[in-house]
């Protein structure tokens, strides 16, 4: 029989030691599984993005990018959402626009009202466009026809330019209205072998500029030459001459007040696109083409 300490009749003290084992420590825990799952999800999203980039066209990618980058709206200012659990609206509400929906700016830009048949559609058009492509094209066609009539009328009324009426031609193309300033055997818009405009040609381009100044269409200018060769093509050749004449035409249009942003493309094609194909040396192949391009109207075009 064990005796108590110091001989006293006191039972011995029993000490219980409790050991708590905490889970999740080291490699035996489950935290790494969550991190691994996040990593796998991120990699799946990454490979999905790579697949989308390879399986879509440039226009489709632009549409996807625009979809995921919408215009930011100040919710506090326009009254969207409110402060309640359901954004200031009931669960069954069809117009979740905040407690002050009547004062919200979003109604003015997001809700399309019905319009009479054949009326001009503004705001949201087909395929999410601000203006449908078909409607913009029709409007451009009307403007082009009006421009042609006005320019030809002004030329006929100006005695100095009346004789140049046969040197200006209007042609509708898939890209827009092309205005050709064409040479012939008796007259050249530019001094022979140079990019210097003749005074009458400069006045004619200025008249065209006044007609297209208030139109929103972008402009393309293309210079053309005949196939006559140069003595030293290193000093001057038809490529340099055609592009130089296109640039000289652009400068004359800009001098008449057309803003720089209107010019979409300036190029010279030498004798590669002759007007008289069976005779590349025909003087009528020397010309400058000013094209009023159709405006893009449909989202993604």
SVG drawing of the C-alpha trace seen along z (x, -y; Angstrom):
<svg xmlns="http://www.w3.org/2000/svg" viewBox="-46 -82 65 84">
<polyline fill="none" stroke="black" stroke-width="0.4" points="0.0,0.0 1.4,-3.3 1.8,-5.8 0.9,-9.4 3.7,-12.0 5.2,-12.9 3.3,-10.0 -0.1,-11.8 -3.1,-9.8 -3.8,-11.8 -4.5,-10.1 -2.0,-10.7 -2.7,-13.4 -3.6,-12.1 -2.6,-14.5 -4.4,-14.2 -2.6,-15.6 -4.9,-16.4 -3.3,-16.6 -5.2,-18.5 -4.3,-17.5 -5.1,-20.2 -5.8,-19.1 -4.7,-20.8 -1.1,-21.2 1.7,-20.4 1.1,-18.1 -1.5,-16.2 -4.1,-19.1 -6.7,-19.9 -5.8,-23.5 -3.6,-22.5 -6.6,-20.9 -8.4,-24.2 -5.4,-25.9 -5.0,-23.2 -8.6,-23.4 -8.3,-27.1 -5.2,-26.5 -6.9,-24.0 -9.9,-26.3 -7.6,-29.1 -5.8,-26.9 -9.1,-25.7 -10.2,-29.3 -6.8,-30.2 -7.0,-27.3 -10.6,-28.3 -9.4,-31.8 -6.7,-30.4 -9.3,-28.3 -11.6,-31.3 -8.7,-33.4 -7.9,-30.7 -11.5,-29.8 -12.9,-33.3 -12.4,-36.0 -11.1,-39.5 -14.6,-41.0 -16.0,-38.3 -13.1,-39.0 -13.9,-42.7 -17.5,-41.9 -16.6,-39.7 -14.2,-42.3 -16.8,-45.0 -19.3,-42.8 -17.0,-42.3 -16.0,-46.0 -19.3,-47.9 -19.7,-51.6 -19.3,-52.2 -22.4,-53.8 -22.4,-55.8 -25.1,-53.8 -25.5,-56.4 -26.1,-59.2 -28.5,-57.4 -30.4,-55.6 -29.7,-52.0 -29.9,-49.3 -30.8,-51.2 -29.6,-50.1 -32.0,-47.3 -31.5,-43.6 -32.9,-43.4 -31.5,-46.7 -34.6,-48.8 -37.1,-46.6 -39.2,-43.7 -38.2,-40.2 -40.8,-40.0 -40.2,-43.5 -39.5,-43.6 -37.8,-47.0 -35.1,-46.8 -33.9,-50.3 -33.8,-51.5 -36.2,-53.4 -36.0,-56.5 -36.4,-54.8 -38.4,-57.7 -35.4,-59.9 -32.9,-57.4 -30.8,-58.4 -30.7,-54.7 -34.2,-54.9 -33.2,-57.4 -30.5,-55.2 -31.6,-51.7 -35.3,-51.6 -36.3,-51.7 -39.7,-53.1 -41.7,-52.0 -41.3,-54.1 -43.7,-54.5 -43.0,-52.3 -40.3,-53.7 -39.3,-56.2 -35.6,-56.9 -34.3,-54.7 -31.9,-56.3 -30.5,-55.0 -30.4,-51.2 -30.7,-49.6 -30.4,-46.0 -27.7,-43.9 -27.0,-46.4 -26.0,-49.1 -26.4,-52.8 -27.6,-53.0 -28.2,-50.1 -25.8,-49.6 -28.7,-49.5 -30.0,-52.8 -26.6,-54.5 -25.9,-53.2 -29.2,-54.6 -28.5,-58.0 -25.0,-58.0 -26.4,-57.2 -28.8,-60.1 -26.0,-62.4 -23.8,-61.2 -26.4,-61.8 -27.0,-65.3 -23.3,-66.0 -22.8,-65.0 -25.6,-67.3 -24.3,-70.2 -20.7,-69.9 -21.7,-69.6 -24.0,-72.6 -21.2,-74.7 -18.8,-73.6 -21.3,-74.6 -21.9,-78.0 -18.1,-78.7 -16.8,-79.8 -13.2,-78.9 -14.1,-75.4 -16.8,-74.6 -14.3,-73.1 -13.1,-70.7 -16.5,-69.1 -15.5,-66.2 -12.4,-65.6 -14.5,-64.8 -16.4,-61.6 -18.6,-60.2 -18.8,-56.4 -20.7,-54.4 -18.5,-51.6 -18.9,-49.0 -16.7,-51.2 -18.6,-54.5 -18.7,-57.4 -15.5,-57.7 -14.7,-61.1 -12.1,-60.7 -10.1,-63.7 -8.9,-62.4 -6.3,-63.7 -6.6,-63.4 -4.4,-64.2 -5.2,-67.9 -5.1,-68.6 -3.3,-67.4 -4.3,-68.1 -0.6,-68.2 2.4,-69.7 4.1,-67.0 6.1,-64.6 5.5,-66.6 3.1,-66.7 2.3,-70.4 -1.4,-71.0 -2.4,-73.2 -4.3,-76.3 -7.6,-75.2 -7.3,-71.7 -6.6,-73.1 -9.7,-75.2 -11.7,-72.2 -10.5,-70.2 -11.4,-73.1 -14.9,-73.0 -15.2,-69.3 -13.9,-70.0 -16.7,-72.6 -19.2,-70.0 -17.9,-67.2 -16.8,-69.4 -20.0,-68.9 -20.4,-65.2 -19.3,-62.7 -17.9,-60.1 -14.2,-59.1 -12.1,-59.8 -9.7,-57.7 -7.4,-59.2 -5.6,-57.1 -3.2,-58.3 -2.8,-56.6 -0.3,-57.1 0.1,-55.8 2.9,-53.2 5.4,-55.6 8.8,-54.8 11.3,-57.2 14.9,-57.7 16.2,-57.1 13.7,-55.2 15.9,-55.7 15.3,-59.4 11.6,-59.3 9.2,-56.5 5.5,-56.0 5.1,-54.8 6.6,-57.9 4.6,-60.1 1.2,-58.5 1.6,-58.6 2.9,-62.2 -0.1,-63.3 -2.4,-61.6 -0.7,-63.5 -0.9,-66.8 -4.6,-66.3 -5.0,-65.6 -3.2,-68.8 -5.5,-70.8 -8.6,-69.3 -7.1,-70.0 -6.4,-73.6 -10.1,-73.9 -11.1,-73.0 -11.4,-69.2 -10.2,-67.9 -7.3,-65.5 -9.5,-62.8 -11.6,-62.5 -8.7,-61.1 -8.8,-57.3 -6.2,-56.2 -3.8,-58.0 -2.0,-55.8 -0.4,-55.6 -0.8,-52.5 1.3,-53.7 0.1,-52.1 -1.3,-48.9 -5.0,-49.9 -5.4,-51.5 -8.7,-53.0 -8.0,-52.1 -6.7,-48.5 -5.9,-47.8 -3.6,-50.8 -1.6,-51.4 0.1,-54.5 -3.2,-56.2 -3.2,-59.7 -6.6,-58.9 -4.9,-56.5 -3.4,-59.5 -5.9,-60.4 -6.6,-61.0 -9.5,-59.2 -11.2,-60.8 -13.5,-58.2 -16.2,-59.0 -16.4,-55.8 -19.6,-54.4 -19.9,-54.8 -19.8,-51.7 -23.2,-51.3 -23.5,-47.8 -21.8,-46.7 -18.8,-44.6 -18.6,-45.7"/>
</svg>
